[in-house]
Amino acid sequence: MGEGYERIDLYDAKGVARIGSHYGDILKAIGEDPKREGLKRTPERVAKALQYLTHGYDLDPAAILRSALFKEDYSQMVLVKDIEVYSLCEHHMLPFFGKAHIAYVPNGCITGLSKIPRVVDAFARRLQVQERLTDQIRDCIHDTLKPLGVAVVIEAAHLCMQMRGIQKQNSVTTTSAFTGIFLDDPRTREEFIKLISAKLH
């Protein structure tokens, strides 16, 4: 798929038909009439939406990073903060969404800044749990760029907590994952936390 991250505008027709047929049965099971005007095309629309929301399975996050690798002697922290995150919880297939803050300290190699958010999307557009998503982003950047360290923090609200179950509308879940200098040097980790907490723009 090109450099590993083309947006999906074309849908798998067989997949849409297969998923859509199941959603027609689901509409009947909850007491709806899938033949009424407002629902006639709902199974197809849901099937297309689900294909898009999970298109990360078709992406190679490491290839995304490798598509824009540059040799550079810069050795200070590179931080991309407030990256929008949209994903589906694998337990109830309800959305969770929020922001990711990602930093790395280069070790002779950098990547294009736009590639970091693309890596987030590649992992987020799958059925996920926030904890695994955080680790996958960290590991991909660490293994591909081989930097001196990687830091990832994700803050997200989960609709499975807000719409059902405990129904706590204002709860936010924060997860973090670090490697290298962010683990070994408290000053570097503190600088990262300070920067993602500051309002610099």
C-alpha positions as CSV (number, residue, x, y, z in Angstrom):
1,M,0.0,0.0,0.0
2,G,2.4,2.7,-1.2
3,E,4.4,3.9,1.8
4,G,2.2,1.9,4.1
5,Y,-0.5,4.4,5.1
6,E,-2.9,5.3,2.2
7,R,-6.3,6.4,3.4
8,I,-9.0,3.9,2.6
9,D,-11.7,5.5,0.3
10,L,-12.5,2.2,-1.5
11,Y,-14.2,-0.4,0.4
12,D,-14.1,-4.2,0.1
13,A,-17.4,-4.9,-1.5
14,K,-17.5,-8.5,-0.3
15,G,-16.6,-7.5,3.2
16,V,-19.3,-4.8,3.2
17,A,-21.9,-7.3,2.1
18,R,-20.8,-9.9,4.6
19,I,-20.7,-7.5,7.6
20,G,-23.8,-5.7,6.4
21,S,-25.9,-8.9,6.4
22,H,-24.9,-9.5,10.0
23,Y,-26.0,-6.0,11.0
24,G,-29.3,-6.6,9.3
25,D,-29.8,-9.5,11.7
26,I,-28.7,-7.5,14.6
27,L,-31.3,-4.8,13.9
28,K,-34.0,-7.4,13.9
29,A,-32.6,-8.9,17.1
30,I,-32.9,-5.6,19.0
31,G,-36.5,-5.2,17.8
32,E,-36.0,-2.9,14.8
33,D,-37.3,-3.2,11.3
34,P,-34.3,-3.1,8.9
35,K,-36.7,-2.4,6.0
36,R,-38.0,0.9,7.3
37,E,-36.8,4.0,5.5
38,G,-34.2,5.3,8.0
39,L,-32.6,1.9,8.3
40,K,-32.6,0.5,4.8
41,R,-28.9,1.4,4.1
42,T,-27.8,1.3,7.8
43,P,-26.2,-2.2,7.6
44,E,-24.1,-1.0,4.5
45,R,-23.2,2.3,6.2
46,V,-22.1,0.5,9.4
47,A,-20.1,-2.0,7.5
48,K,-18.2,0.7,5.6
49,A,-17.7,2.6,8.9
50,L,-16.3,-0.5,10.6
51,Q,-13.9,-1.1,7.7
52,Y,-12.6,2.4,8.0
53,L,-12.4,2.3,11.8
54,T,-10.3,-0.8,11.6
55,H,-8.2,-0.2,8.5
56,G,-5.1,-0.1,10.7
57,Y,-4.8,-3.8,10.2
58,D,-3.8,-3.1,6.6
59,L,-1.1,-0.6,7.6
60,D,2.6,-1.2,8.5
61,P,3.6,1.3,11.2
62,A,7.3,0.6,10.9
63,A,7.1,1.2,7.1
64,I,5.5,4.5,7.8
65,L,8.5,5.6,9.9
66,R,11.0,4.2,7.4
67,S,9.4,6.1,4.6
68,A,11.0,9.3,5.9
69,L,14.2,8.5,7.8
70,F,17.0,11.1,7.8
71,K,20.5,11.0,9.2
72,E,20.8,13.9,11.7
73,D,23.1,14.7,14.6
74,Y,20.3,16.3,16.6
75,S,20.3,14.7,20.1
76,Q,17.7,16.6,22.1
77,M,14.1,15.6,22.7
78,V,11.7,15.6,19.8
79,L,8.1,15.9,21.1
80,V,4.8,15.7,19.2
81,K,2.0,16.4,21.6
82,D,-1.8,16.5,21.5
83,I,-2.1,13.9,18.7
84,E,-5.8,13.0,18.4
85,V,-6.5,9.4,19.1
86,Y,-9.7,7.5,18.0
87,S,-10.0,3.8,18.6
88,L,-12.4,1.0,19.4
89,C,-12.3,-0.9,22.7
90,E,-12.1,-4.5,21.9
91,H,-14.2,-5.5,24.8
92,H,-17.4,-3.8,23.7
93,M,-16.5,-2.2,20.4
94,L,-17.3,1.2,21.7
95,P,-15.0,4.2,21.0
96,F,-12.3,5.6,23.2
97,F,-10.7,8.8,22.2
98,G,-8.3,11.4,23.5
99,K,-4.7,12.6,22.9
100,A,-1.3,11.0,22.6
101,H,2.0,12.7,23.6
102,I,5.1,11.1,22.1
103,A,8.7,12.0,22.4
104,Y,12.0,10.4,21.4
105,V,15.7,11.4,21.7
106,P,17.4,10.7,18.4
107,N,20.5,8.6,18.1
108,G,21.8,9.8,14.7
109,C,18.4,9.3,12.9
110,I,15.1,11.2,12.8
111,T,11.8,10.7,11.1
112,G,9.4,13.1,9.4
113,L,7.2,14.7,12.1
114,S,4.0,13.8,10.3
115,K,4.9,10.1,10.6
116,I,4.5,10.0,14.3
117,P,0.7,10.8,14.2
118,R,0.4,8.3,11.3
119,V,1.9,5.6,13.5
120,V,-0.6,6.4,16.2
121,D,-3.5,6.0,13.6
122,A,-2.1,2.8,12.3
123,F,-2.3,1.2,15.7
124,A,-5.4,3.0,16.9
125,R,-7.5,2.0,13.9
126,R,-7.8,-1.5,15.2
127,L,-9.7,-3.2,18.0
128,Q,-7.6,-2.1,21.0
129,V,-7.1,-1.6,24.7
130,Q,-5.4,1.6,25.7
131,E,-2.6,-0.2,27.5
132,R,-1.6,-2.2,24.5
133,L,-1.9,0.7,22.1
134,T,0.5,2.7,24.3
135,D,3.1,-0.1,24.3
136,Q,2.8,-0.8,20.5
137,I,3.5,2.9,19.7
138,R,6.5,2.9,22.0
139,D,7.9,-0.3,20.7
140,C,7.5,0.6,17.0
141,I,9.3,3.9,17.4
142,H,12.0,2.3,19.6
143,D,12.6,-0.7,17.2
144,T,12.5,1.3,14.0
145,L,14.4,4.5,14.9
146,K,16.6,3.0,17.6
147,P,16.7,6.2,19.5
148,L,18.2,6.9,22.9
149,G,14.7,6.7,24.4
150,V,11.0,6.9,23.7
151,A,8.2,8.3,25.8
152,V,4.5,7.8,25.1
153,V,1.5,9.1,27.2
154,I,-2.1,8.6,26.2
155,E,-5.1,10.3,27.9
156,A,-8.4,9.0,26.7
157,A,-12.1,8.8,27.6
158,H,-13.9,5.5,27.1
159,L,-17.5,5.3,26.1
160,C,-17.7,1.8,27.5
161,M,-17.3,3.6,30.9
162,Q,-19.4,6.7,30.1
163,M,-22.4,5.2,28.3
164,R,-22.8,1.8,30.1
165,G,-21.5,0.0,33.2
166,I,-20.2,2.4,35.8
167,Q,-21.4,5.5,33.7
168,K,-18.8,7.9,34.9
169,Q,-18.9,10.7,32.3
170,N,-15.9,12.7,33.4
171,S,-13.4,9.9,33.9
172,V,-10.1,9.9,31.9
173,T,-7.7,7.0,31.6
174,T,-3.9,7.8,31.4
175,T,-1.3,5.3,30.3
176,S,2.4,5.7,29.8
177,A,5.3,3.8,28.4
178,F,9.0,4.6,28.3
179,T,12.3,3.3,27.1
180,G,16.0,4.2,27.4
181,I,16.9,7.6,28.7
182,F,13.3,8.3,29.7
183,L,13.5,5.4,32.1
184,D,17.1,5.9,33.2
185,D,17.3,9.7,33.6
186,P,14.7,11.3,35.9
187,R,15.5,14.7,34.5
188,T,14.7,13.8,31.0
189,R,11.4,12.1,32.0
190,E,10.5,15.2,34.1
191,E,11.2,17.5,31.2
192,F,8.9,15.4,29.0
193,I,6.1,15.6,31.7
194,K,6.6,19.3,32.1
195,L,6.4,19.9,28.3
196,I,3.3,17.9,27.7
197,S,1.6,19.6,30.7
198,A,2.5,23.1,29.5
199,K,0.4,25.3,27.3
200,L,3.0,26.6,24.8
201,H,0.6,27.5,22.0
